Amino acid sequence: MAKKPRSLKRSAIPRGLSVSLAGIRAGGALAMDSAMQKLRGRGGAGEESEFARREARRFVAELGKLKGTYVKIGQMMALMGEHFLPPALAEAMHDLGDQTQPLPWESVAPVLRASLGERFAELEIEREALAAASLAQVHVARIRASGEKICLKVQYPGLAEVIDSDFDAVVRMLVLARW
């Protein structure tokens, strides 16, 4: 299981660099692996190594840390990627649907406090997230007065700020890819 991100990268430059570096790292590693396979007389057309699958998972794990737009795009690619992505990458993209890591309590608690105001004190909230997705995570809580259990969905802090810049970055990448 991937290490939990401590917080969400909010600035366009670090987010873009994370995706770019992950892509460059995976692409370079795959090119080297492919060359080595050819030198050894292996790696026929359509054959993928365990190394390729591991690099694809590593790339997808980096997308998962970024949350938001990149995870949503990855989830869409998981649905349609079999038609245009290498099989190892298309398969790894499915991890974004069910293995997104939650942010630690210290990162989401301020969002809950601000959102709930005085009602925050009326709840006993589990610090460990029940589930995590591309845009938010869910925490189980108990209403102190009634004992009733509820679920609180918490949008990742700063996510709204990064969505526009993420889409701009993706559009720029797509324009360059057409080049």
MARMI-117864 format. One record per atom (N, C-alpha, C): residue in one letter; z, x, y; atom name; residue number from 0. Coordinates in steps of 0.02 Angstrom, whole numbers. Layout:
N
 res      w      u      v atom   n
   A      Z      X      Y   CA NUM
...
//
This chain:
179
 res      w      u      v atom   n
   M      0     42    -59    N   0
   M      0      0      0   CA   0
   M      0     44     62    C   0
   A    -39     26    112    N   1
   A    -44     65    173   CA   1
   A     21     64    213    C   1
   K     31    117    250    N   2
   K     90    123    292   CA   2
   K     86     72    349    C   2
   K    144     40    365    N   3
   K    146     -9    420   CA   3
   K    131     24    486    C   3
   P     87     -6    527    N   4
   P     78     21    594   CA   4
   P    141      7    635    C   4
   R    160     53    679    N   5
   R    220     44    720   CA   5
   R    207     -6    776    C   5
   S    147     -5    803    N   6
   S    129    -51    856   CA   6
   S     53    -57    857    C   6
   L     29   -102    897    N   7
   L    -42   -115    902   CA   7
   L    -72    -71    957    C   7
   K   -125    -33    940    N   8
   K   -160      5    991   CA   8
   K   -194    -45   1037    C   8
   R   -181    -39   1103    N   9
   R   -206    -90   1150   CA   9
   R   -265    -66   1192    C   9
   S   -270     -2   1204    N  10
   S   -323     23   1248   CA  10
   S   -389     29   1210    C  10
   A   -444     14   1245    N  11
   A   -510     16   1214   CA  11
   A   -527     85   1187    C  11
   I   -508    137   1222    N  12
   I   -527    205   1201   CA  12
   I   -493    224   1135    C  12
   P   -427    218   1129    N  13
   P   -396    236   1064   CA  13
   P   -421    191   1007    C  13
   R   -433    128   1021    N  14
   R   -457     82    968   CA  14
   R   -527    103    947    C  14
   G   -571    116    995    N  15
   G   -639    138    979   CA  15
   G   -639    204    942    C  15
   L   -596    250    964    N  16
   L   -591    315    930   CA  16
   L   -567    308    859    C  16
   S   -519    264    847    N  17
   S   -494    253    779   CA  17
   S   -550    231    732    C  17
   V   -590    183    755    N  18
   V   -645    158    713   CA  18
   V   -698    212    705    C  18
   S   -715    246    760    N  19
   S   -767    298    757   CA  19
   S   -746    355    711    C  19
   L   -685    379    720    N  20
   L   -662    435    678   CA  20
   L   -657    416    605    C  20
   A   -635    354    592    N  21
   A   -631    332    522   CA  21
   A   -701    329    492    C  21
   G   -750    305    531    N  22
   G   -819    302    507   CA  22
   G   -849    371    496    C  22
   I   -836    416    544    N  23
   I   -862    484    538   CA  23
   I   -830    519    478    C  23
   R   -764    511    470    N  24
   R   -729    542    414   CA  24
   R   -757    517    348    C  24
   A   -763    451    342    N  25
   A   -788    422    280   CA  25
   A   -861    442    268    C  25
   G   -902    439    320    N  26
   G   -973    457    313   CA  26
   G   -982    529    293    C  26
   G   -945    574    325    N  27
   G   -950    645    308   CA  27
   G   -927    659    237    C  27
   A   -871    628    219    N  28
   A   -845    637    151   CA  28
   A   -894    610     99    C  28
   L   -924    553    113    N  29
   L   -971    524     66   CA  29
   L  -1035    566     61    C  29
   A  -1058    593    117    N  30
   A  -1117    636    116   CA  30
   A  -1104    698     73    C  30
   M  -1045    727     82    N  31
   M  -1026    786     43   CA  31
   M  -1021    769    -31    C  31
   D   -990    713    -47    N  32
   D   -983    691   -116   CA  32
   D  -1052    679   -147    C  32
   S  -1096    647   -110    N  33
   S  -1163    633   -134   CA  33
   S  -1201    697   -149    C  33
   A  -1196    746   -103    N  34
   A  -1229    810   -113   CA  34
   A  -1202    845   -176    C  34
   M  -1136    843   -184    N  35
   M  -1105    874   -243   CA  35
   M  -1127    840   -307    C  35
   Q  -1131    774   -305    N  36
   Q  -1153    736   -364   CA  36
   Q  -1225    756   -383    C  36
   K  -1268    762   -333    N  37
   K  -1338    781   -345   CA  37
   K  -1342    851   -375    C  37
   L  -1302    898   -348    N  38
   L  -1302    966   -373   CA  38
   L  -1279    969   -446    C  38
   R  -1235    924   -464    N  39
   R  -1210    921   -533   CA  39
   R  -1255    881   -579    C  39
   G  -1308    853   -550    N  40
   G  -1354    813   -590   CA  40
   G  -1330    743   -604    C  40
   R  -1283    719   -564    N  41
   R  -1256    651   -572   CA  41
   R  -1275    610   -511    C  41
   G  -1251    549   -510    N  42
   G  -1259    508   -451   CA  42
   G  -1329    479   -443    C  42
   G  -1353    447   -494    N  43
   G  -1418    414   -490   CA  43
   G  -1417    357   -440    C  43
   A  -1474    328   -427    N  44
   A  -1480    273   -380   CA  44
   A  -1432    216   -398    C  44
   G  -1395    193   -349    N  45
   G  -1350    137   -360   CA  45
   G  -1282    155   -389    C  45
   E  -1274    219   -407    N  46
   E  -1210    241   -436   CA  46
   E  -1161    260   -381    C  46
   E  -1100    237   -388    N  47
   E  -1049    255   -339   CA  47
   E   -990    287   -374    C  47
   S   -963    338   -343    N  48
   S   -906    373   -372   CA  48
   S   -840    340   -353    C  48
   E   -789    360   -388    N  49
   E   -721    338   -370   CA  49
   E   -705    364   -300    C  49
   F   -732    422   -284    N  50
   F   -722    451   -217   CA  50
   F   -749    404   -163    C  50
   A   -808    376   -175    N  51
   A   -838    329   -127   CA  51
   A   -794    267   -118    C  51
   R   -767    243   -173    N  52
   R   -723    184   -169   CA  52
   R   -659    201   -131    C  52
   R   -632    260   -142    N  53
   R   -571    281   -107   CA  53
   R   -584    288    -31    C  53
   E   -641    318    -13    N  54
   E   -657    326     58   CA  54
   E   -669    258     91    C  54
   A   -699    212     56    N  55
   A   -710    144     82   CA  55
   A   -643    110     95    C  55
   R   -597    117     47    N  56
   R   -530     88     56   CA  56
   R   -493    120    115    C  56
   R   -502    185    124    N  57
   R   -469    220    179   CA  57
   R   -497    194    246    C  57
   F   -563    185    250    N  58
   F   -594    159    311   CA  58
   F   -568     88    326    C  58
   V   -565     46    275    N  59
   V   -542    -22    283   CA  59
   V   -468    -24    303    C  59
   A   -428     22    277    N  60
   A   -357     25    296   CA  60
   A   -350     40    370    C  60
   E   -394     82    397    N  61
   E   -392     97    469   CA  61
   E   -409     35    509    C  61
   L   -459     -3    487    N  62
   L   -475    -66    521   CA  62
   L   -415   -113    519    C  62
   G   -381   -116    463    N  63
   G   -322   -159    456   CA  63
   G   -267   -142    505    C  63
   K   -258    -79    520    N  64
   K   -206    -58    568   CA  64
   K   -223    -83    639    C  64
   L   -287    -90    654    N  65
   L   -307   -110    721   CA  65
   L   -298   -185    733    C  65
   K   -295   -223    679    N  66
   K   -286   -296    684   CA  66
   K   -343   -328    723    C  66
   G   -335   -391    740    N  67
   G   -380   -426    785   CA  67
   G   -453   -426    766    C  67
   T   -493   -409    816    N  68
   T   -566   -415    811   CA  68
   T   -594   -375    753    C  68
   Y   -572   -313    745    N  69
   Y   -600   -271    692   CA  69
   Y   -584   -300    623    C  69
   V   -526   -329    614    N  70
   V   -509   -360    550   CA  70
   V   -552   -422    539    C  70
   K   -560   -463    591    N  71
   K   -602   -523    585   CA  71
   K   -674   -505    567    C  71
   I   -701   -454    600    N  72
   I   -769   -432    585   CA  72
   I   -773   -407    513    C  72
   G   -722   -368    493    N  73
   G   -720   -344    424   CA  73
   G   -717   -400    373    C  73
   Q   -678   -452    389    N  74
   Q   -674   -510    344   CA  74
   Q   -742   -545    338    C  74
   M   -778   -550    394    N  75
   M   -845   -581    391   CA  75
   M   -892   -537    351    C  75
   M   -886   -471    359    N  76
   M   -928   -426    321   CA  76
   M   -913   -430    246    C  76
   A   -851   -444    230    N  77
   A   -832   -452    159   CA  77
   A   -869   -511    129    C  77
   L   -880   -563    169    N  78
   L   -914   -622    144   CA  78
   L   -989   -611    135    C  78
   M  -1019   -572    181    N  79
   M  -1092   -564    181   CA  79
   M  -1114   -493    166    C  79
   G  -1067   -446    162    N  80
   G  -1083   -376    156   CA  80
   G  -1120   -355     94    C  80
   E  -1115   -393     41    N  81
   E  -1149   -374    -21   CA  81
   E  -1224   -368    -12    C  81
   H  -1251   -399     41    N  82
   H  -1323   -398     54   CA  82
   H  -1345   -337     94    C  82
   F  -1298   -303    128    N  83
   F  -1320   -247    170   CA  83
   F  -1272   -187    172    C  83
   L  -1214   -193    141    N  84
   L  -1167   -137    139   CA  84
   L  -1169   -103     71    C  84
   P  -1150    -39     68    N  85
   P  -1142     -7      3   CA  85
   P  -1089    -47    -37    C  85
   P  -1099    -55   -102    N  86
   P  -1053    -96   -142   CA  86
   P   -979    -77   -134    C  86
   A   -963    -13   -131    N  87
   A   -893      7   -125   CA  87
   A   -863    -18    -60    C  87
   L   -901    -15     -6    N  88
   L   -876    -38     59   CA  88
   L   -870   -115     60    C  88
   A   -920   -149     33    N  89
   A   -918   -222     31   CA  89
   A   -857   -245     -8    C  89
   E   -843   -212    -64    N  90
   E   -784   -229   -105   CA  90
   E   -719   -215    -67    C  90
   A   -716   -158    -34    N  91
   A   -655   -139      2   CA  91
   A   -641   -186     60    C  91
   M   -693   -214     91    N  92
   M   -683   -260    148   CA  92
   M   -643   -321    127    C  92
   H   -645   -339     63    N  93
   H   -606   -397     40   CA  93
   H   -530   -385     49    C  93
   D   -509   -322     51    N  94
   D   -438   -307     61   CA  94
   D   -413   -334    128    C  94
   L   -458   -340    177    N  95
   L   -437   -364    243   CA  95
   L   -416   -438    242    C  95
   G   -436   -473    190    N  96
   G   -417   -543    185   CA  96
   G   -347   -554    158    C  96
   D   -322   -505    120    N  97
   D   -257   -519     88   CA  97
   D   -208   -460     89    C  97
   Q   -225   -406    123    N  98
   Q   -179   -349    122   CA  98
   Q   -166   -321    192    C  98
   T   -169   -362    242    N  99
   T   -155   -339    310   CA  99
   T    -80   -324    316    C  99
   Q    -63   -267    343    N 100
   Q      7   -247    350   CA 100
   Q     38   -278    413    C 100
   P     99   -305    408    N 101
   P    132   -332    467   CA 101
   P    157   -276    512    C 101
   L    167   -293    576    N 102
   L    200   -247    622   CA 102
   L    275   -251    610    C 102
   P    312   -199    626    N 103
   P    385   -202    617   CA 103
   P    417   -252    665    C 103
   W    476   -275    646    N 104
   W    513   -325    684   CA 104
   W    521   -304    757    C 104
   E    534   -240    769    N 105
   E    545   -215    837   CA 105
   E    484   -227    882    C 105
   S    425   -231    853    N 106
   S    364   -242    892   CA 106
   S    352   -316    908    C 106
   V    373   -361    862    N 107
   V    359   -432    872   CA 107
   V    417   -471    901    C 107
   A    478   -446    894    N 108
   A    537   -482    920   CA 108
   A    532   -497    994    C 108
   P    509   -450   1037    N 109
   P    503   -466   1108   CA 109
   P    454   -523   1122    C 109
   V    402   -528   1082    N 110
   V    353   -583   1090   CA 110
   V    387   -649   1074    C 110
   L    425   -650   1019    N 111
   L    461   -712   1001   CA 111
   L    513   -731   1054    C 111
   R    550   -682   1078    N 112
   R    601   -696   1130   CA 112
   R    568   -726   1192    C 112
   A    513   -696   1214    N 113
   A    479   -721   1274   CA 113
   A    450   -790   1262    C 113
   S    423   -801   1203    N 114
   S    391   -865   1188   CA 114
   S    443   -922   1180    C 114
   L    498   -907   1147    N 115
   L    548   -958   1131   CA 115
   L    601   -967   1185    C 115
   G    610   -917   1227    N 116
   G    660   -922   1279   CA 116
   G    730   -932   1250    C 116
   E    767   -981   1277    N 117
   E    836   -995   1254   CA 117
   E    839  -1017   1181    C 117
   R    785  -1046   1156    N 118
   R    784  -1070   1087   CA 118
   R    787  -1013   1036    C 118
   F    771   -952   1058    N 119
   F    774   -894   1013   CA 119
   F    844   -888    983    C 119
   A    896   -899   1022    N 120
   A    966   -892    999   CA 120
   A    984   -947    949    C 120
   E    946  -1001    947    N 121
   E    960  -1056    901   CA 121
   E    933  -1044    831    C 121
   L    898   -988    823    N 122
   L    866   -973    759   CA 122
   L    894   -910    727    C 122
   E    895   -911    661    N 123
   E    910   -852    622   CA 123
   E    843   -833    590    C 123
   I    814   -779    614    N 124
   I    746   -760    595   CA 124
   I    747   -700    548    C 124
   E    711   -706    492    N 125
   E    705   -650    446   CA 125
   E    663   -595    478    C 125
   R    688   -534    476    N 126
   R    653   -478    508   CA 126
   R    591   -457    470    C 126
   E    590   -467    405    N 127
   E    532   -449    364   CA 127
   E    482   -506    366    C 127
   A    419   -491    383    N 128
   A    368   -543    388   CA 128
   A    353   -572    319    C 128
   L    343   -638    316    N 129
   L    323   -671    255   CA 129
   L    250   -656    239    C 129
   A    209   -655    291    N 130
   A    137   -643    284   CA 130
   A    109   -612    347    C 130
   A     52   -578    341    N 131
   A     19   -549    399   CA 131
   A    -56   -560    392    C 131
   A    -88   -571    448    N 132
   A   -160   -582    449   CA 132
   A   -190   -543    507    C 132
   S   -251   -559    525    N 133
   S   -287   -520    575   CA 133
   S   -259   -530    645    C 133
   L   -235   -589    661    N 134
   L   -214   -605    729   CA 134
   L   -139   -615    738    C 134
   A   -104   -627    683    N 135
   A    -33   -644    688   CA 135
   A      2   -630    622    C 135
   Q     68   -635    624    N 136
   Q    108   -632    563   CA 136
   Q    159   -689    564    C 136
   V    186   -704    506    N 137
   V    231   -761    499   CA 137
   V    300   -737    476    C 137
   H    351   -764    509    N 138
   H    420   -750    491   CA 138
   H    455   -815    474    C 138
   V    497   -813    422    N 139
   V    537   -871    403   CA 139
   V    599   -871    449    C 139
   A    617   -931    471    N 140
   A    677   -938    513   CA 140
   A    717   -999    490    C 140
   R    781   -999    508    N 141
   R    824  -1056    493   CA 141
   R    853  -1079    559    C 141
   I    849  -1145    571    N 142
   I    879  -1174    631   CA 142
   I    954  -1177    618    C 142
   R    992  -1142    660    N 143
   R   1064  -1136    649   CA 143
   R   1099  -1204    647    C 143
   A   1081  -1249    691    N 144
   A   1115  -1314    697   CA 144
   A   1106  -1358    636    C 144
   S   1046  -1358    607    N 145
   S   1031  -1404    551   CA 145
   S   1024  -1369    484    C 145
   G   1013  -1304    485    N 146
   G   1002  -1268    422   CA 146
   G    930  -1273    398    C 146
   E    889  -1311    434    N 147
   E    819  -1320    414   CA 147
   E    781  -1254    418    C 147
   K    740  -1241    366    N 148
   K    698  -1181    366   CA 148
   K    630  -1198    397    C 148
   I    606  -1152    437    N 149
   I    541  -1159    469   CA 149
   I    504  -1092    466    C 149
   C    440  -1094    482    N 150
   C    400  -1033    487   CA 150
   C    378  -1025    559    C 150
   L    382   -963    583    N 151
   L    361   -947    651   CA 151
   L    300   -902    647    C 151
   K    246   -923    677    N 152
   K    185   -882    680   CA 152
   K    186   -844    746    C 152
   V    181   -778    742    N 153
   V    187   -735    801   CA 153
   V    121   -697    810    C 153
   Q     88   -709    867    N 154
   Q     27   -671    882   CA 154
   Q     48   -599    896    C 154
   Y      8   -552    872    N 155
   Y     23   -482    883   CA 155
   Y     26   -467    958    C 155
   P     76   -428    978    N 156
   P     84   -412   1050   CA 156
   P     23   -374   1076    C 156
   G     -2   -397   1133    N 157
   G    -59   -364   1165   CA 157
   G   -126   -381   1136    C 157
   L   -129   -424   1085    N 158
   L   -192   -438   1052   CA 158
   L   -242   -472   1098    C 158
   A   -219   -519   1137    N 159
   A   -264   -555   1182   CA 159
   A   -300   -506   1230    C 159
   E   -264   -453   1250    N 160
   E   -293   -404   1296   CA 160
   E   -349   -363   1266    C 160
   V   -348   -353   1200    N 161
   V   -396   -307   1170   CA 161
   V   -458   -341   1142    C 161
   I   -457   -406   1134    N 162
   I   -513   -440   1102   CA 162
   I   -578   -430   1140    C 162
   D   -578   -439   1206    N 163
   D   -640   -429   1244   CA 163
   D   -666   -358   1239    C 163
   S   -622   -309   1245    N 164
   S   -646   -240   1242   CA 164
   S   -670   -223   1172    C 164
   D   -639   -252   1120    N 165
   D   -663   -241   1052   CA 165
   D   -733   -268   1043    C 165
   F   -746   -329   1067    N 166
   F   -813   -357   1060   CA 166
   F   -864   -316   1098    C 166
   D   -846   -291   1158    N 167
   D   -891   -248   1195   CA 167
   D   -908   -185   1154    C 167
   A   -857   -156   1123    N 168
   A   -868    -95   1083   CA 168
   A   -913   -110   1023    C 168
   V   -902   -167    990    N 169
   V   -943   -185    933   CA 169
   V  -1016   -196    954    C 169
   V  -1026   -229   1011    N 170
   V  -1094   -240   1036   CA 170
   V  -1127   -173   1050    C 170
   R  -1091   -127   1081    N 171
   R  -1119    -60   1094   CA 171
   R  -1138    -25   1029    C 171
   M  -1096    -30    978    N 172
   M  -1111      0    913   CA 172
   M  -1174    -31    882    C 172
   L  -1180    -97    887    N 173
   L  -1238   -130    859   CA 173
   L  -1302   -110    896    C 173
   V  -1298   -103    961    N 174
   V  -1356    -82   1001   CA 174
   V  -1376    -11    979    C 174
   L  -1328     33    972    N 175
   L  -1343    102    950   CA 175
   L  -1371    103    879    C 175
   A  -1346     59    836    N 176
   A  -1370     57    767   CA 176
   A  -1443     35    764    C 176
   R  -1465     -6    811    N 177
   R  -1536    -28    813   CA 177
   R  -1581     29    836    C 177
   W  -1553     77    871    N 178
   W  -1590    132    898   CA 178
   W  -1628    166    844    C 178
//
